[in-house]
């Protein structure tokens, strides 16, 4: 559950120079500060407590998460807005929280027999990985391919595209 606190501070300083915690404010200025605090940080890859991970580390986590059907393994690496295409069942741009729910529901309804990235490119501004595997659903075996694309946001690599064919 997400709790949202919004604080709006409007200061009108009259008289001489006044000092506020952030520095000196002149008497003719108005100061507006909008602060938004949330106790749900799961979709914010710029968190200070999150280490900087290389694209290779993120792809390892995605590979492990897909094979174990556990999106939580790589959920903190999903961008605030990500493009998802799951075998034409779900397609479009989603928030990180929506993407996590969609991917987890998708994997929960399938049994992943095996999966491995076969091609990984960590060079350039948009690293990607592709690979394939086998899953079963309702007793039927199917092959599948996954493409994962990354981009850098706030100096962190994040997943901006997740396609499964």
N, C-alpha and C positions, 0 to 999 in steps of 0.2 A: 504494500500500500504506500502510495506516495503522499507525503505531507508537504504542502507548499506554503512558505511564509514570504510575504511581500512587505518590504519596508520602504516607505517613501518619506524622505527627509527633505523639507524645504526650509532653507534658512534665509532670512532677509536680515542682513547685518546693517545696523544703523550706528552712527557714531564713529569713533576712531577705529584703528586696526584691531581686529580680533583674531585670536588664534584658535584653530580647531585642531583636533588630533592629526589631521592630514596636512597642516601647514597654515600659513597666514592667508586670511581672506580679507580683501579690501571692503570698505563700507559700501561701495556702490555695486557690489556683485551679489547675485543670487546663486545659491548652490543647490543643485538638484542631485540627489543620489538615489538610485533605484537599486536595491539589493534583492536578489532572489536566492533563497536558500532551500535546498531540497534534501531530504534524507535518503533519496533514491539516486545513487550515483552509477548505477550499472551501465548506463548508456553514454557515459562521458569518458572517452579514452584519455583525456588530458589530466586525469587525476594525478595528484602529486605522489601518491603512494604506489602507483603502478610503475614498474620498471620499464625502461625502453627496450622493446623486443625487436629483434631483427625479423625481416620477412621469413627467413628460414624457420625461426622458432614458431612464428604464427602458423605457417603451413604444417609444421609438425603437430601443433595442437589441433588444427582443423582435421588432419588425417586421423589422429587419435580419437577426437570427438565423434567423427562420422562413424568410424569402425565400432566404437563403444556405444553409439546412439546417445551421446551425452553432449548436447549443445553447450552446457555449462562449462565445459573444458575450454571453449574459445569464445564464450559470450562477451567477455569484457573487451575483446578485440574487434567487435562489430561496431562500425561507424554509427553515429547518431541517425544517419539516413543511408540505407543500403538497398541495392537493387537485388531482388530475388526472382528467380525463374525456376520453378520446380515442376519439370515435366508438364508444363502448361496447366498445372492444377492451380498454382498461385504465381502471379507475375506482376511485378511493379515495384515501386519504391515504398519502403516501409521504415518506420522508426526502429531503433535497435530492439526495443522491447517487443514490438510486433514481430520482428524478424525472428527473435529467439523463440517466441511462442509458435510461430508457423513452422520453423525448422524442427523444433522438438516434437510437435504433433505429427509432422511428416515422418520422422524417423521412428517414433513410437508405433506407427502403424505398419512398419516394415521390419524384416529381419535382415541385417547386413551380414552376409556370409563372409565377404572380404572387401577390402578397399585399400588402395595405395595410390599416391600421386606418382605419376610416371614422368612428368615433365615439370620442372620448376625453374622459373626465371626470376632471379632476385636482383637483376641489374635494372637500372633506369628508374624512372619516376613512377611506374605502375607495375610492380612485380605481380606475377601470377603463377598459379599452379593448376595443372590438369591431371586427371587420373581416372581410373575406372575401377569397377568392382562388380560384385554380384550380390543381389538381394533376393529375398523371397517374400512374397505377399500372397496370402491365401493359397499357399501350397505351390505357387508358380515361381520359377526362377527367372530372373531378369537381369540383364546386364545394364549398367548405368555408367555415365561419365559425369564428373564434377569439374567445374571451372570456378576458381576463386581468384578474385582480383583485389589488390590492395592499393591504397593511396596514403599519402602522408597528410595527417591533420594534426595541427598543434604539436608538431615535431614527433608524433607517434605514428607508426604504421597501423592502419585499421582496415578491416574487411569492408570493401565498398560494393562488392559484387559476389553473389553466390548463385551459380547456375547448376542445375542437375538435369541431365538429358537421359 
